[in-house]
Amino acid sequence: MIVYLPLTAVVLITAMLVRKTQFNICYGQVKRQNVVNVIAVVIIFSCLFWVSALRVNVGNDYAKYVEFMHLVYSRAYVPTEAGFNALTYAIYYLSGFENYILVFAVIAFFTILFFMKAIWDQSEWFTFSFMMFMLLGYYFQSISTVRYYLALGLALYSIKFVMAKDWPRFLMVVLIGALFHKSLLVVLVLYPIARMKWKRWMYIAAGFFCVSCLFLQDLYLKIVVFLYPSYKDTEYLTGGTSSVNIARCAAILIFSLILFKDVVKENRTYLFYFYCNLMALALYVFGSFLPIISRIGYYLTVTHILFVPALILHIKDDRIRKWVKIAAVLGCLLYFAIYMKKAPDDGVRILPYQSILFDDMPLTLSERGY
């Protein structure tokens, strides 16, 4: 906590200095606000990067990843994807030793880069979106689940290509991300569906799929095991869902329906966020038996950090907008408090924070004889 709380306070205060403006040049001088923006974003990025890059044995799978990297360098079999394996081998080879610290640092660099670039390019309110990024745990969870959150950052970044119907670039980004976590491939289906303007028959088809989840669970589980053979005969097949995520999706659905006619209906980007949230809610409610429900759901709910600020900005009544903003901030703070309370638990384990500056790496699985 002694690291994470000051870090969160510093970056959020710094983010309040950012104002999105066009990069204008007047008489050879860059506008003052643009300079402030650049300095603020560089400070934020640096703080997030160094805390993540200098960590050691922080994150639920840290030691397991170190073991995987050792096996990659030994050219043994590992269940991780080709991109992660190639990056590990290249860094180990160029370093001349098993430099796992640098591998984690490189992944952290690009994870933070893609998240921040996506927020900068696509958010109508950078400060609020970044606040949600921090308080909803996206940054901190990237410390624990490194490959998946790199893929999640790329998913958020790829949305701008979906909205522009730049399908070649969208495909390229997704395929690159899938080299580090193949679950990203689901957005090749989900995001184009959310990009469509839904017709009545699509709602009916979605309803039938939701109902089928009540009767065809065994079939869908067989499909998941085919796609993820490493899940076979493991505890992951028990599935499970999150009441917090259901409540969050439901609240955003109600909020967006209130503004649907005046704000969402005629805006292609907002409709995309709306459908992503709707699909996530349906998956959390009807697909709780799926072992990968959280991963699929996050690819959809990550759009909340873009959607919620946009909706708040479009509330016409100043007084109502003020109270909604306060409620949203309090909700994020509550989520942050709950997340940090669970930070030392198995499955998260980002506490206690340890750094290569002061701590040694514990024994790997091989060194412990496992």
PEWO-V290081 format. One record per residue. RES is the residue in three letters. PSI is psi in degrees with one decimal (none if undefined). BURIAL is b if it has 9 or more other ideal C-beta (glycine too) atoms within 8 Angstrom, else e. Layout:
res->RES psi->PSI burial->BURIAL
res->RES psi->PSI burial->BURIAL
This chain:
res->MET psi->-31.6 burial->e
res->ILE psi->-19.4 burial->e
res->VAL psi->-46.4 burial->e
res->TYR psi->-41.3 burial->b
res->LEU psi->-48.2 burial->e
res->PRO psi->-38.4 burial->e
res->LEU psi->-48.6 burial->b
res->THR psi->-43.6 burial->b
res->ALA psi->-44.4 burial->e
res->VAL psi->-48.5 burial->b
res->VAL psi->-33.8 burial->b
res->LEU psi->-39.9 burial->b
res->ILE psi->-41.7 burial->e
res->THR psi->-39.1 burial->b
res->ALA psi->-25.7 burial->b
res->MET psi->-15.6 burial->e
res->LEU psi->-14.7 burial->b
res->VAL psi->132.0 burial->b
res->ARG psi->121.2 burial->e
res->LYS psi->121.9 burial->e
res->THR psi->165.5 burial->b
res->GLN psi->146.1 burial->e
res->PHE psi->85.7 burial->e
res->ASN psi->149.9 burial->e
res->ILE psi->122.4 burial->e
res->CYS psi->117.5 burial->e
res->TYR psi->40.3 burial->e
res->GLY psi->1.8 burial->e
res->GLN psi->131.4 burial->e
res->VAL psi->136.5 burial->e
res->LYS psi->141.6 burial->b
res->ARG psi->-41.8 burial->e
res->GLN psi->-35.0 burial->e
res->ASN psi->-36.8 burial->b
res->VAL psi->-44.2 burial->b
res->VAL psi->-43.0 burial->b
res->ASN psi->-47.9 burial->b
res->VAL psi->-47.1 burial->e
res->ILE psi->-43.8 burial->e
res->ALA psi->-44.7 burial->b
res->VAL psi->-38.5 burial->b
res->VAL psi->-41.7 burial->e
res->ILE psi->-46.5 burial->b
res->ILE psi->-49.2 burial->b
res->PHE psi->-43.5 burial->b
res->SER psi->-44.3 burial->e
res->CYS psi->-47.1 burial->b
res->LEU psi->-41.8 burial->b
res->PHE psi->-48.5 burial->b
res->TRP psi->-35.4 burial->e
res->VAL psi->-40.5 burial->b
res->SER psi->-41.4 burial->b
res->ALA psi->-30.9 burial->b
res->LEU psi->4.5 burial->b
res->ARG psi->156.3 burial->b
res->VAL psi->130.6 burial->b
res->ASN psi->35.6 burial->b
res->VAL psi->125.0 burial->b
res->GLY psi->145.7 burial->b
res->ASN psi->-35.3 burial->b
res->ASP psi->21.8 burial->b
res->TYR psi->-54.7 burial->b
res->ALA psi->-35.8 burial->b
res->LYS psi->-41.0 burial->e
res->TYR psi->-40.1 burial->b
res->VAL psi->-40.2 burial->b
res->GLU psi->-44.0 burial->b
res->PHE psi->-42.3 burial->b
res->MET psi->-39.4 burial->b
res->HIS psi->-43.3 burial->b
res->LEU psi->-37.2 burial->b
res->VAL psi->-46.2 burial->b
res->TYR psi->-26.6 burial->b
res->SER psi->-0.3 burial->e
res->ARG psi->35.7 burial->e
res->ALA psi->172.1 burial->e
res->TYR psi->137.7 burial->e
res->VAL psi->151.7 burial->e
res->PRO psi->-3.8 burial->e
res->THR psi->161.3 burial->e
res->GLU psi->165.1 burial->b
res->ALA psi->-37.6 burial->e
res->GLY psi->-45.0 burial->b
res->PHE psi->-42.7 burial->b
res->ASN psi->-43.2 burial->b
res->ALA psi->-42.1 burial->b
res->LEU psi->-45.1 burial->b
res->THR psi->-48.8 burial->b
res->TYR psi->-41.8 burial->b
res->ALA psi->-44.4 burial->e
res->ILE psi->-42.7 burial->b
res->TYR psi->-42.1 burial->b
res->TYR psi->-45.7 burial->e
res->LEU psi->-32.1 burial->e
res->SER psi->-28.2 burial->b
res->GLY psi->2.3 burial->e
res->PHE psi->175.0 burial->e
res->GLU psi->80.9 burial->e
res->ASN psi->70.2 burial->b
res->TYR psi->-26.6 burial->b
res->ILE psi->-42.6 burial->b
res->LEU psi->-35.6 burial->b
res->VAL psi->-48.1 burial->b
res->PHE psi->-38.7 burial->b
res->ALA psi->-42.2 burial->b
res->VAL psi->-44.6 burial->b
res->ILE psi->-41.6 burial->b
res->ALA psi->-41.2 burial->b
res->PHE psi->-50.1 burial->b
res->PHE psi->-31.0 burial->b
res->THR psi->-50.5 burial->b
res->ILE psi->-39.6 burial->b
res->LEU psi->-48.6 burial->b
res->PHE psi->-37.1 burial->b
res->PHE psi->-48.6 burial->b
res->MET psi->-37.6 burial->b
res->LYS psi->-40.6 burial->b
res->ALA psi->-43.9 burial->b
res->ILE psi->-42.4 burial->b
res->TRP psi->-44.0 burial->b
res->ASP psi->-34.7 burial->e
res->GLN psi->-19.6 burial->b
res->SER psi->139.6 burial->b
res->GLU psi->-11.0 burial->e
res->TRP psi->87.5 burial->b
res->PHE psi->-46.8 burial->b
res->THR psi->-45.8 burial->b
res->PHE psi->-41.5 burial->b
res->SER psi->-41.9 burial->b
res->PHE psi->-36.7 burial->b
res->MET psi->-43.8 burial->b
res->MET psi->-39.0 burial->b
res->PHE psi->-41.0 burial->b
res->MET psi->-51.7 burial->b
res->LEU psi->-24.7 burial->b
res->LEU psi->6.0 burial->b
res->GLY psi->6.8 burial->b
res->TYR psi->-46.0 burial->b
res->TYR psi->-48.5 burial->b
res->PHE psi->-35.6 burial->b
res->GLN psi->-25.9 burial->b
res->SER psi->-22.1 burial->b
res->ILE psi->-31.0 burial->b
res->SER psi->-44.0 burial->b
res->THR psi->78.6 burial->b
res->VAL psi->-48.0 burial->b
res->ARG psi->-44.5 burial->b
res->TYR psi->-40.5 burial->b
res->TYR psi->-23.2 burial->b
res->LEU psi->-44.2 burial->b
res->ALA psi->-39.3 burial->b
res->LEU psi->-39.9 burial->b
res->GLY psi->-40.8 burial->b
res->LEU psi->-35.3 burial->b
res->ALA psi->-47.1 burial->b
res->LEU psi->-41.1 burial->b
res->TYR psi->-36.2 burial->b
res->SER psi->-15.6 burial->b
res->ILE psi->-33.9 burial->b
res->LYS psi->-29.0 burial->b
res->PHE psi->-32.8 burial->b
res->VAL psi->-46.0 burial->b
res->MET psi->-31.2 burial->b
res->ALA psi->-0.2 burial->e
res->LYS psi->33.6 burial->e
res->ASP psi->74.3 burial->e
res->TRP psi->-35.0 burial->e
res->PRO psi->-44.5 burial->e
res->ARG psi->-38.1 burial->b
res->PHE psi->-47.9 burial->b
res->LEU psi->-41.8 burial->b
res->MET psi->-45.7 burial->e
res->VAL psi->-44.0 burial->b
res->VAL psi->-42.7 burial->b
res->LEU psi->-37.0 burial->e
res->ILE psi->-45.2 burial->b
res->GLY psi->-36.2 burial->b
res->ALA psi->-18.9 burial->b
res->LEU psi->-13.8 burial->b
res->PHE psi->-28.2 burial->b
res->HIS psi->110.7 burial->b
res->LYS psi->-11.7 burial->e
res->SER psi->-21.5 burial->b
res->LEU psi->-22.0 burial->b
res->LEU psi->-21.7 burial->e
res->VAL psi->-25.3 burial->b
res->VAL psi->-15.6 burial->b
res->LEU psi->-22.5 burial->b
res->VAL psi->-48.1 burial->e
res->LEU psi->-46.2 burial->b
res->TYR psi->-43.0 burial->b
res->PRO psi->-36.0 burial->b
res->ILE psi->-44.1 burial->b
res->ALA psi->-24.4 burial->b
res->ARG psi->-23.4 burial->b
res->MET psi->157.0 burial->e
res->LYS psi->109.9 burial->e
res->TRP psi->137.3 burial->e
res->LYS psi->171.5 burial->e
res->ARG psi->-39.7 burial->e
res->TRP psi->-28.0 burial->e
res->MET psi->-39.0 burial->b
res->TYR psi->-40.4 burial->b
res->ILE psi->-43.6 burial->e
res->ALA psi->-41.1 burial->e
res->ALA psi->-38.6 burial->b
res->GLY psi->-42.5 burial->e
res->PHE psi->-38.9 burial->e
res->PHE psi->-42.4 burial->e
res->CYS psi->-43.6 burial->b
res->VAL psi->-37.0 burial->b
res->SER psi->-25.9 burial->e
res->CYS psi->-19.4 burial->b
res->LEU psi->-21.1 burial->e
res->PHE psi->-21.2 burial->e
res->LEU psi->32.7 burial->e
res->GLN psi->-40.1 burial->b
res->ASP psi->-41.6 burial->e
res->LEU psi->-46.6 burial->e
res->TYR psi->-34.9 burial->b
res->LEU psi->-37.1 burial->b
res->LYS psi->-37.7 burial->e
res->ILE psi->-41.9 burial->e
res->VAL psi->-43.4 burial->b
res->VAL psi->-34.5 burial->b
res->PHE psi->-41.2 burial->e
res->LEU psi->-33.3 burial->e
res->TYR psi->75.0 burial->b
res->PRO psi->-23.0 burial->e
res->SER psi->-14.9 burial->e
res->TYR psi->-12.1 burial->b
res->LYS psi->131.6 burial->e
res->ASP psi->34.2 burial->e
res->THR psi->171.4 burial->e
res->GLU psi->-14.5 burial->e
res->TYR psi->-25.3 burial->e
res->LEU psi->-3.8 burial->b
res->THR psi->-18.2 burial->e
res->GLY psi->-149.8 burial->b
res->GLY psi->154.1 burial->e
res->THR psi->179.5 burial->b
res->SER psi->120.3 burial->e
res->SER psi->-30.4 burial->e
res->VAL psi->-44.2 burial->e
res->ASN psi->-37.1 burial->b
res->ILE psi->-45.2 burial->b
res->ALA psi->-40.4 burial->e
res->ARG psi->-47.0 burial->b
res->CYS psi->-40.5 burial->b
res->ALA psi->-42.3 burial->b
res->ALA psi->-42.5 burial->b
res->ILE psi->-34.6 burial->b
res->LEU psi->-46.6 burial->b
res->ILE psi->-44.6 burial->e
res->PHE psi->-46.3 burial->b
res->SER psi->-31.4 burial->b
res->LEU psi->-35.2 burial->e
res->ILE psi->-37.4 burial->e
res->LEU psi->7.7 burial->b
res->PHE psi->-51.2 burial->b
res->LYS psi->-42.9 burial->e
res->ASP psi->-26.6 burial->e
res->VAL psi->-49.9 burial->b
res->VAL psi->-42.8 burial->b
res->LYS psi->-42.8 burial->e
res->GLU psi->8.7 burial->e
res->ASN psi->115.6 burial->e
res->ARG psi->-39.9 burial->e
res->THR psi->-43.7 burial->e
res->TYR psi->-36.0 burial->b
res->LEU psi->-37.3 burial->b
res->PHE psi->-47.9 burial->b
res->TYR psi->-39.4 burial->b
res->PHE psi->-46.9 burial->b
res->TYR psi->-34.8 burial->b
res->CYS psi->-45.0 burial->b
res->ASN psi->-39.6 burial->b
res->LEU psi->-43.4 burial->b
res->MET psi->-38.0 burial->b
res->ALA psi->-43.6 burial->b
res->LEU psi->-43.9 burial->b
res->ALA psi->-40.4 burial->b
res->LEU psi->-42.8 burial->b
res->TYR psi->-34.4 burial->b
res->VAL psi->-47.8 burial->b
res->PHE psi->-17.2 burial->b
res->GLY psi->26.6 burial->b
res->SER psi->-19.3 burial->b
res->PHE psi->-13.9 burial->b
res->LEU psi->132.9 burial->b
res->PRO psi->-16.7 burial->b
res->ILE psi->20.8 burial->b
res->ILE psi->-38.6 burial->b
res->SER psi->-39.7 burial->e
res->ARG psi->-43.0 burial->b
res->ILE psi->-44.3 burial->b
res->GLY psi->-40.2 burial->b
res->TYR psi->-31.9 burial->b
res->TYR psi->-24.4 burial->b
res->LEU psi->-43.4 burial->b
res->THR psi->-14.4 burial->b
res->VAL psi->-20.6 burial->b
res->THR psi->-13.2 burial->b
res->HIS psi->-34.0 burial->b
res->ILE psi->-11.7 burial->b
res->LEU psi->-37.0 burial->b
res->PHE psi->-48.1 burial->b
res->VAL psi->-48.4 burial->b
res->PRO psi->-38.3 burial->b
res->ALA psi->-42.5 burial->b
res->LEU psi->-43.3 burial->b
res->ILE psi->-42.4 burial->b
res->LEU psi->-25.5 burial->b
res->HIS psi->5.8 burial->b
res->ILE psi->121.6 burial->b
res->LYS psi->-38.2 burial->e
res->ASP psi->118.6 burial->e
res->ASP psi->-40.8 burial->e
res->ARG psi->-44.9 burial->e
res->ILE psi->-42.4 burial->e
res->ARG psi->-40.1 burial->b
res->LYS psi->-46.7 burial->e
res->TRP psi->-34.7 burial->e
res->VAL psi->-41.2 burial->b
res->LYS psi->-44.1 burial->b
res->ILE psi->-43.9 burial->e
res->ALA psi->-40.9 burial->e
res->ALA psi->-42.4 burial->b
res->VAL psi->-44.4 burial->b
res->LEU psi->-39.0 burial->e
res->GLY psi->-42.2 burial->b
res->CYS psi->-40.0 burial->b
res->LEU psi->-39.7 burial->b
res->LEU psi->-44.3 burial->e
res->TYR psi->-42.6 burial->b
res->PHE psi->-42.3 burial->b
res->ALA psi->-43.4 burial->e
res->ILE psi->-42.8 burial->b
res->TYR psi->-45.7 burial->b
res->MET psi->-29.7 burial->b
res->LYS psi->-33.1 burial->e
res->LYS psi->0.9 burial->e
res->ALA psi->-33.1 burial->b
res->PRO psi->-8.6 burial->e
res->ASP psi->157.2 burial->e
res->ASP psi->139.6 burial->e
res->GLY psi->-21.9 burial->e
res->VAL psi->-69.5 burial->b
res->ARG psi->50.8 burial->b
res->ILE psi->-0.3 burial->b
res->LEU psi->143.0 burial->b
res->PRO psi->149.2 burial->e
res->TYR psi->129.4 burial->b
res->GLN psi->149.8 burial->b
res->SER psi->150.2 burial->b
res->ILE psi->-15.0 burial->b
res->LEU psi->-25.2 burial->e
res->PHE psi->-15.8 burial->e
res->ASP psi->156.5 burial->b
res->ASP psi->152.4 burial->e
res->MET psi->129.7 burial->e
res->PRO psi->169.5 burial->e
res->LEU psi->141.1 burial->e
res->THR psi->174.9 burial->b
res->LEU psi->-41.7 burial->e
res->SER psi->-42.6 burial->e
res->GLU psi->-26.2 burial->e
res->ARG psi->-1.1 burial->e
res->GLY psi->17.5 burial->e
res->TYR psi->none burial->e
